[in-house]
Amino acid sequence: MRGRWITLLGLGIALGLLWWLFRDEDPAEVWSQVRGANFGLLLLAVALTTATFPVRAIRWRYLLAPAQPEAPFRSRFEAVCIGFMTNNLLPRVGELARAYAYSRREPVPAATAFATLVVERFLDGIAILLLLLLALTGPAFPTAGLPVEIVTGVRVVGLFLGLVVVGSALLLGAPGPSLRAAGWFARTLLPTRWADPFVRLVRSFVEGLAALRGWRLLLPALAWSLGVWMLQSLSLWIGFLAFDIHLTFDAALLTNGSVAIASTIPTPGFFGTFHAAAKLALADVYGVAETNALGFAVGWHLGSFFPITIMGLWYARNLGLSLREISGRRGMHGDAGGGAA
């Protein structure tokens, strides 16, 4: 029931944002922008953004190394596709689905796999903020300053990263005391049937966060994170050219950062949030005509939506997973996954 309400909330947010964006626009004119795009360049942009998913799978190897030193690329890539497919169809359960799918392929607890994704989001946040800094300090950035929406978004992301850093520091710097504190908390304040699962969950998180204890693993993971978001920015920039939007690469970095911040709002497939962030960066900051900016947002988003969704559905089917199963929370409590074919 809770998952259904989250889905309905995300759908409502998406519909509300799309209505707000298109309320003063002629949909036929926006669609004509899509039809008039350079489809060769648009296909190249879609290919580049799709290429970020195998790069994400490569990066994940470094984060999984403490729990599984020889994590197979195929299992990592399949789980990445399933996770992002789930995010495209249901709001904000992709990480859970990805961890659960991986635990079905490999002998790694879903909670441990999920903990590595907490680290991954942390690295993503660092990479995004670095690229935003490049965009804001670049010579082509409009001198008029940022809209209040972007300033607020950056502050929210900064607060979230701060909370992640504090929590991670406690688990990383003092894993033993953290586990003892979790055991005391469970025995003292939780019902008996929840105490042991809670302690196992914290222990799995400590194991998953072990990737941050060594620079040998952390630095390559951060480098690949920068690679993911630079490749995504390049895809956006080529998408600009496909829609006859001639801006410097700085604009793609800012658009990418804006989209990443907006994607924290739970909407299926980032509908509405992507379009609002792209319109904000392109029209409100760089002065692109709103119809052209929305045409780009619709065309690039639709083009990038289908490849990963189709691949994720294919891999989920091969693994014997349904959307109902992979969107559930049960994977977070399993001890270890089987080696499903």
KEKE-380468 format. One record per residue (C-alpha): residue number from 1; x, y, z. Coordinates in steps of 0.1 Angstrom, whole numbers. Layout:
<vomars>
{vomar NUM,{X,Y,Z}},
...
</vomars>
This chain:
<vomars>
{vomar 1,{0,0,0}},
{vomar 2,{28,24,9}},
{vomar 3,{45,18,-25}},
{vomar 4,{12,25,-43}},
{vomar 5,{9,59,-25}},
{vomar 6,{45,68,-34}},
{vomar 7,{38,59,-71}},
{vomar 8,{6,80,-71}},
{vomar 9,{24,109,-54}},
{vomar 10,{52,107,-80}},
{vomar 11,{27,106,-108}},
{vomar 12,{8,136,-94}},
{vomar 13,{40,156,-92}},
{vomar 14,{50,147,-128}},
{vomar 15,{16,157,-141}},
{vomar 16,{15,189,-121}},
{vomar 17,{50,199,-134}},
{vomar 18,{42,191,-170}},
{vomar 19,{9,211,-168}},
{vomar 20,{28,240,-153}},
{vomar 21,{55,239,-180}},
{vomar 22,{31,236,-209}},
{vomar 23,{3,258,-197}},
{vomar 24,{14,287,-219}},
{vomar 25,{29,267,-247}},
{vomar 26,{14,253,-279}},
{vomar 27,{20,215,-277}},
{vomar 28,{19,213,-315}},
{vomar 29,{47,239,-317}},
{vomar 30,{68,220,-291}},
{vomar 31,{63,188,-310}},
{vomar 32,{73,204,-343}},
{vomar 33,{106,213,-326}},
{vomar 34,{110,176,-318}},
{vomar 35,{102,166,-354}},
{vomar 36,{125,192,-368}},
{vomar 37,{155,180,-348}},
{vomar 38,{187,166,-364}},
{vomar 39,{180,129,-358}},
{vomar 40,{216,119,-365}},
{vomar 41,{229,141,-337}},
{vomar 42,{200,131,-314}},
{vomar 43,{208,94,-320}},
{vomar 44,{244,101,-311}},
{vomar 45,{233,119,-279}},
{vomar 46,{211,89,-270}},
{vomar 47,{239,65,-276}},
{vomar 48,{262,85,-253}},
{vomar 49,{237,87,-225}},
{vomar 50,{231,49,-229}},
{vomar 51,{268,44,-227}},
{vomar 52,{268,57,-191}},
{vomar 53,{252,25,-179}},
{vomar 54,{281,2,-187}},
{vomar 55,{304,29,-172}},
{vomar 56,{283,28,-140}},
{vomar 57,{287,-10,-140}},
{vomar 58,{325,-6,-143}},
{vomar 59,{325,19,-114}},
{vomar 60,{304,-4,-92}},
{vomar 61,{332,-30,-92}},
{vomar 62,{353,-8,-69}},
{vomar 63,{325,-3,-45}},
{vomar 64,{316,-40,-44}},
{vomar 65,{352,-51,-40}},
{vomar 66,{352,-54,-2}},
{vomar 67,{322,-78,-3}},
{vomar 68,{330,-95,-36}},
{vomar 69,{365,-89,-50}},
{vomar 70,{357,-105,-84}},
{vomar 71,{322,-91,-91}},
{vomar 72,{313,-102,-127}},
{vomar 73,{307,-73,-151}},
{vomar 74,{276,-90,-166}},
{vomar 75,{258,-93,-133}},
{vomar 76,{267,-57,-124}},
{vomar 77,{255,-44,-158}},
{vomar 78,{222,-64,-157}},
{vomar 79,{215,-51,-122}},
{vomar 80,{223,-15,-133}},
{vomar 81,{198,-18,-162}},
{vomar 82,{171,-33,-140}},
{vomar 83,{176,-5,-114}},
{vomar 84,{173,23,-139}},
{vomar 85,{144,6,-157}},
{vomar 86,{126,4,-124}},
{vomar 87,{132,41,-118}},
{vomar 88,{118,49,-152}},
{vomar 89,{85,30,-144}},
{vomar 90,{82,36,-106}},
{vomar 91,{95,64,-85}},
{vomar 92,{125,61,-63}},
{vomar 93,{128,23,-59}},
{vomar 94,{155,18,-85}},
{vomar 95,{184,15,-60}},
{vomar 96,{164,-12,-40}},
{vomar 97,{156,-30,-72}},
{vomar 98,{192,-29,-84}},
{vomar 99,{205,-42,-51}},
{vomar 100,{179,-70,-50}},
{vomar 101,{186,-80,-86}},
{vomar 102,{223,-82,-79}},
{vomar 103,{217,-104,-49}},
{vomar 104,{197,-127,-71}},
{vomar 105,{227,-131,-94}},
{vomar 106,{256,-131,-69}},
{vomar 107,{262,-143,-33}},
{vomar 108,{261,-107,-19}},
{vomar 109,{233,-97,6}},
{vomar 110,{210,-71,-9}},
{vomar 111,{216,-48,21}},
{vomar 112,{253,-49,14}},
{vomar 113,{248,-41,-23}},
{vomar 114,{224,-13,-13}},
{vomar 115,{250,2,10}},
{vomar 116,{275,4,-19}},
{vomar 117,{248,24,-37}},
{vomar 118,{247,49,-8}},
{vomar 119,{285,54,-14}},
{vomar 120,{278,57,-52}},
{vomar 121,{252,84,-46}},
{vomar 122,{278,102,-24}},
{vomar 123,{304,100,-52}},
{vomar 124,{277,112,-77}},
{vomar 125,{270,142,-55}},
{vomar 126,{307,151,-54}},
{vomar 127,{310,148,-92}},
{vomar 128,{279,168,-98}},
{vomar 129,{289,196,-75}},
{vomar 130,{323,197,-91}},
{vomar 131,{308,200,-126}},
{vomar 132,{284,226,-114}},
{vomar 133,{313,246,-100}},
{vomar 134,{330,244,-134}},
{vomar 135,{298,257,-151}},
{vomar 136,{293,285,-126}},
{vomar 137,{329,298,-128}},
{vomar 138,{332,293,-166}},
{vomar 139,{336,324,-188}},
{vomar 140,{303,318,-207}},
{vomar 141,{281,317,-176}},
{vomar 142,{256,346,-177}},
{vomar 143,{266,374,-153}},
{vomar 144,{231,381,-142}},
{vomar 145,{234,353,-116}},
{vomar 146,{215,322,-107}},
{vomar 147,{177,319,-102}},
{vomar 148,{167,313,-66}},
{vomar 149,{155,278,-76}},
{vomar 150,{190,266,-85}},
{vomar 151,{205,282,-54}},
{vomar 152,{179,265,-32}},
{vomar 153,{185,232,-50}},
{vomar 154,{222,234,-45}},
{vomar 155,{217,241,-8}},
{vomar 156,{193,211,-5}},
{vomar 157,{218,188,-22}},
{vomar 158,{246,202,0}},
{vomar 159,{225,195,32}},
{vomar 160,{217,159,20}},
{vomar 161,{254,153,12}},
{vomar 162,{263,166,46}},
{vomar 163,{239,141,63}},
{vomar 164,{253,113,42}},
{vomar 165,{289,123,51}},
{vomar 166,{281,124,89}},
{vomar 167,{263,90,88}},
{vomar 168,{290,74,67}},
{vomar 169,{318,89,89}},
{vomar 170,{302,73,120}},
{vomar 171,{299,39,103}},
{vomar 172,{334,42,87}},
{vomar 173,{354,57,116}},
{vomar 174,{339,35,143}},
{vomar 175,{324,4,129}},
{vomar 176,{327,-16,161}},
{vomar 177,{310,10,184}},
{vomar 178,{284,17,157}},
{vomar 179,{275,-20,156}},
{vomar 180,{274,-21,194}},
{vomar 181,{252,10,195}},
{vomar 182,{229,-6,169}},
{vomar 183,{227,-37,191}},
{vomar 184,{218,-17,222}},
{vomar 185,{192,3,203}},
{vomar 186,{176,-28,188}},
{vomar 187,{175,-47,222}},
{vomar 188,{162,-16,241}},
{vomar 189,{138,1,218}},
{vomar 190,{128,-23,190}},
{vomar 191,{103,-52,192}},
{vomar 192,{120,-86,195}},
{vomar 193,{111,-97,160}},
{vomar 194,{127,-65,145}},
{vomar 195,{159,-65,166}},
{vomar 196,{180,-91,148}},
{vomar 197,{170,-80,112}},
{vomar 198,{179,-44,122}},
{vomar 199,{214,-54,135}},
{vomar 200,{220,-75,104}},
{vomar 201,{210,-46,82}},
{vomar 202,{235,-22,100}},
{vomar 203,{262,-48,97}},
{vomar 204,{256,-52,60}},
{vomar 205,{258,-14,56}},
{vomar 206,{291,-13,74}},
{vomar 207,{304,-40,51}},
{vomar 208,{291,-22,20}},
{vomar 209,{306,11,32}},
{vomar 210,{340,-5,36}},
{vomar 211,{348,7,0}},
{vomar 212,{355,41,15}},
{vomar 213,{382,29,38}},
{vomar 214,{408,26,12}},
{vomar 215,{419,52,-14}},
{vomar 216,{429,24,-37}},
{vomar 217,{392,18,-43}},
{vomar 218,{378,52,-36}},
{vomar 219,{399,72,-61}},
{vomar 220,{391,50,-91}},
{vomar 221,{354,50,-82}},
{vomar 222,{354,88,-80}},
{vomar 223,{372,91,-113}},
{vomar 224,{346,68,-130}},
{vomar 225,{319,90,-113}},
{vomar 226,{333,120,-131}},
{vomar 227,{334,100,-163}},
{vomar 228,{297,91,-159}},
{vomar 229,{287,127,-155}},
{vomar 230,{310,141,-182}},
{vomar 231,{297,116,-207}},
{vomar 232,{261,126,-197}},
{vomar 233,{270,162,-201}},
{vomar 234,{285,155,-235}},
{vomar 235,{252,138,-245}},
{vomar 236,{232,168,-234}},
{vomar 237,{255,192,-254}},
{vomar 238,{252,171,-286}},
{vomar 239,{214,171,-279}},
{vomar 240,{215,209,-278}},
{vomar 241,{231,209,-313}},
{vomar 242,{204,185,-325}},
{vomar 243,{178,211,-316}},
{vomar 244,{198,240,-330}},
{vomar 245,{207,253,-295}},
{vomar 246,{243,266,-298}},
{vomar 247,{257,270,-263}},
{vomar 248,{291,262,-248}},
{vomar 249,{298,230,-230}},
{vomar 250,{294,249,-197}},
{vomar 251,{257,251,-204}},
{vomar 252,{255,213,-206}},
{vomar 253,{273,210,-173}},
{vomar 254,{248,234,-156}},
{vomar 255,{219,216,-173}},
{vomar 256,{232,182,-161}},
{vomar 257,{236,195,-125}},
{vomar 258,{201,210,-126}},
{vomar 259,{186,178,-139}},
{vomar 260,{205,158,-112}},
{vomar 261,{192,180,-84}},
{vomar 262,{156,178,-98}},
{vomar 263,{158,140,-101}},
{vomar 264,{157,138,-63}},
{vomar 265,{120,145,-66}},
{vomar 266,{103,111,-69}},
{vomar 267,{85,110,-103}},
{vomar 268,{83,80,-126}},
{vomar 269,{110,82,-153}},
{vomar 270,{119,117,-142}},
{vomar 271,{89,130,-162}},
{vomar 272,{82,166,-153}},
{vomar 273,{114,170,-132}},
{vomar 274,{137,166,-162}},
{vomar 275,{117,190,-183}},
{vomar 276,{115,216,-156}},
{vomar 277,{152,215,-148}},
{vomar 278,{161,217,-185}},
{vomar 279,{138,246,-191}},
{vomar 280,{152,264,-160}},
{vomar 281,{188,260,-171}},
{vomar 282,{183,267,-208}},
{vomar 283,{155,293,-209}},
{vomar 284,{158,310,-175}},
{vomar 285,{196,311,-173}},
{vomar 286,{209,310,-208}},
{vomar 287,{180,328,-225}},
{vomar 288,{170,300,-250}},
{vomar 289,{134,303,-263}},
{vomar 290,{111,283,-240}},
{vomar 291,{95,264,-269}},
{vomar 292,{130,254,-282}},
{vomar 293,{141,244,-247}},
{vomar 294,{110,223,-241}},
{vomar 295,{114,207,-275}},
{vomar 296,{149,196,-266}},
{vomar 297,{137,184,-232}},
{vomar 298,{109,163,-247}},
{vomar 299,{130,149,-275}},
{vomar 300,{162,141,-255}},
{vomar 301,{142,126,-226}},
{vomar 302,{121,104,-248}},
{vomar 303,{151,92,-267}},
{vomar 304,{170,83,-236}},
{vomar 305,{140,68,-219}},
{vomar 306,{135,38,-241}},
{vomar 307,{169,20,-245}},
{vomar 308,{175,15,-208}},
{vomar 309,{139,7,-201}},
{vomar 310,{139,-20,-228}},
{vomar 311,{172,-34,-216}},
{vomar 312,{161,-35,-180}},
{vomar 313,{128,-52,-188}},
{vomar 314,{148,-78,-209}},
{vomar 315,{172,-86,-181}},
{vomar 316,{145,-87,-155}},
{vomar 317,{126,-112,-176}},
{vomar 318,{157,-133,-180}},
{vomar 319,{162,-133,-143}},
{vomar 320,{126,-142,-136}},
{vomar 321,{117,-109,-119}},
{vomar 322,{85,-91,-121}},
{vomar 323,{80,-54,-115}},
{vomar 324,{59,-62,-84}},
{vomar 325,{88,-82,-70}},
{vomar 326,{117,-60,-78}},
{vomar 327,{99,-29,-65}},
{vomar 328,{92,-45,-31}},
{vomar 329,{114,-40,0}},
{vomar 330,{119,-77,6}},
{vomar 331,{153,-77,-11}},
{vomar 332,{167,-55,16}},
{vomar 333,{162,-82,42}},
{vomar 334,{175,-112,23}},
{vomar 335,{207,-127,36}},
{vomar 336,{222,-137,2}},
{vomar 337,{211,-140,-33}},
{vomar 338,{212,-171,-54}},
{vomar 339,{229,-175,-87}},
{vomar 340,{199,-173,-109}},
{vomar 341,{206,-177,-146}},
</vomars>
